[in-house]
């Protein structure tokens, strides 16, 4: 489900490009002043700036987990804001353990490009437990 606004259209398009493996196309939708914030408790957490920051964050994530994303819902909140809600299954590469959580992402769009993403995973403790070999 998508509620259409300019921001929702940009977010949905970026998601489509990532899903189709068009990473260059998805990164082209990032604003020059882009920033993304993940929970600091996660290995890839913190605030990351620019396309290089997004790439470094993604590489750090990929060292630990594989991820499947289902049922993306994008809700427009006016011309510059959107919310994306997904269900994600993270599988730890080291242990093979998996957890499924809902993830809410708050998007800010400026000049037709994604300027900010703030990411909120439903249960970071459960995700971190997948990394524990014990």
C-alpha positions in Angstrom: 0.0 0.0 0.0 1.3 3.5 -0.8 -0.3 6.8 -0.1 1.0 9.0 -2.9 2.8 12.3 -2.3 6.0 13.6 -3.9 8.0 12.2 -0.9 6.2 8.8 -1.1 6.8 8.6 -4.8 10.6 9.1 -4.3 10.7 6.6 -1.4 8.8 4.0 -3.4 11.0 4.5 -6.4 14.2 4.1 -4.3 12.8 0.9 -2.9 11.9 -0.4 -6.3 15.5 0.3 -7.5 17.0 -1.4 -4.5 14.7 -4.4 -5.0 15.7 -4.7 -8.6 19.4 -4.6 -7.8 19.8 -1.1 -9.3 22.0 0.2 -6.5 23.5 3.0 -8.7 20.0 4.1 -9.5 18.9 4.0 -5.9 22.0 6.0 -4.8 21.2 8.6 -7.4 18.1 9.4 -5.4 20.2 10.4 -2.4 20.5 14.1 -1.7 24.0 15.6 -1.6 23.5 16.3 2.1 22.1 12.8 2.8 22.3 11.3 6.2 20.9 8.0 7.6 20.6 7.1 11.3 20.5 3.5 12.6 20.2 2.5 16.2 23.7 2.9 17.8 23.4 -0.5 19.4 23.7 -2.3 16.0 27.1 -3.0 14.4 26.2 -0.7 11.5 24.5 1.8 13.7 25.0 5.5 14.2 24.8 8.4 11.8 26.2 8.0 8.3 26.6 10.9 5.8 26.5 10.9 2.0 26.5 8.1 -0.5 29.9 6.9 0.9 28.4 6.7 4.4 25.4 4.8 3.1 27.7 2.3 1.2 29.9 1.8 4.3 26.9 1.2 6.5 25.5 -1.3 4.0 28.9 -3.1 3.9 29.0 -3.3 7.7 25.5 -4.6 7.8 26.3 -7.2 5.1 29.3 -8.5 7.2 26.8 -9.7 9.8 23.4 -10.4 8.2 21.5 -11.3 5.1 18.1 -9.7 4.9 14.8 -10.4 3.3 12.3 -7.5 3.1 8.6 -8.1 2.5 5.4 -6.1 2.3 6.8 -2.5 2.0 4.2 0.1 2.8 5.0 3.7 2.0 2.8 6.4 3.5 3.1 10.0 2.4 3.0 12.7 5.0 3.0 15.8 2.8 5.4 16.8 0.0 8.6 16.4 2.0 8.0 13.5 4.4 7.1 9.8 4.1 7.1 6.7 6.3 8.0 3.2 5.1 7.0 0.2 7.1 8.5 -3.2 6.2 8.7 -6.7 7.7 12.3 -7.8 7.6 14.0 -11.1 8.3 17.6 -10.8 9.3 19.7 -14.0 9.1 23.1 -13.9 10.8 25.9 -15.2 8.6 27.9 -16.6 11.5 25.2 -18.5 13.3 22.4 -19.0 10.7 19.9 -17.7 13.3 17.1 -15.5 12.1 14.7 -13.0 13.5 11.8 -11.3 11.8 10.9 -7.7 12.9 8.9 -4.8 11.7 11.0 -1.7 10.7 9.8 1.8 10.5 11.8 4.4 8.5 11.1 8.1 8.5 12.1 9.9 5.3 12.8 13.5 4.6 12.8 14.5 0.9 14.3 17.7 -0.5 14.6 18.8 -4.2 13.1 15.4 -5.2 15.8 13.4 -3.4 16.0 11.6 -0.1 17.8 13.9 2.4 17.4 11.8 5.6 16.4 8.4 6.8 15.9 7.5 10.4 15.5 3.8 11.0 13.7 2.1 13.9 13.8 -1.7 14.2 11.1 -3.3 16.3 13.5 -5.3 18.5 17.3 -4.7 18.2 18.0 -7.0 21.1 16.4 -9.9 19.2 18.5 -9.0 16.1 21.7 -8.9 18.1 21.0 -12.3 19.7 21.2 -13.8 16.2 24.9 -13.0 16.2 25.5 -14.9 19.5 27.1 -18.3 18.7 26.3 -19.5 22.3 
